[in-house]
Structures are given as C-alpha cells and as structure tokens.
Amino acid sequence: MFQCPNRPGVAVYAEAGFGAKVAVLETDPSWFICWTRGEPHSGGNDVWYYTQGDRVTAMPGLYGWGYVPASDLRADRAPDPAITRRCR
C-alpha cells in the first residue's frame, strides 16, 4: 500500500470511470493499492487509483473498494511515482 495526499470527501467508483459511486474517501492522506487506466477525467489523463473508501454509500458487497481519479490526488504526476504497482 502507498500513502498519498488527496482531496477529502471525494467519491470512490466501482470501476475506473464515472459510473456507480460506492463510497466516499474522507481521510487525507489516504492509502492506495495500485493504479490503472480508465475513463479520462479533469486531471487531463486517464489514471485511476484503487483504494477502500471510508464510508460505503452503495454496493455494500464491495466494502467500499473502488477507484478514485488521479485528479483527486495531490501529486505532481500521474501515475504518482510513489504508487509503483499497476492494477491488473
């Protein structure tokens, strides 16, 4: 796991795109497992980070696990060099 600063109060999505919101990430910084490519977002790229949200809002069977767009992390680059693991 990798810790990274992020904007608190952001949505966690079931997939690497703006589909179903499954949780809210309320902490800052937060822990992220890996990164992947998905739907483009306001950060000007398609990088998404996998994490577990702090508060489940839907799909309780996922236990809040999902993706956050790179635009919600405070990092100079995407993918963040500290998060070296790419999701499968």
Secondary structure, DSSP 8 states (H G I E B T S, - for coil): -EEE-B-TTEEEESSSSSS-EEEEE--SSEEE-EEEE-S--TTSS-EEEEEE-SEE-S-GGGTTEEEEEGGGB--SSSS-TT---B--
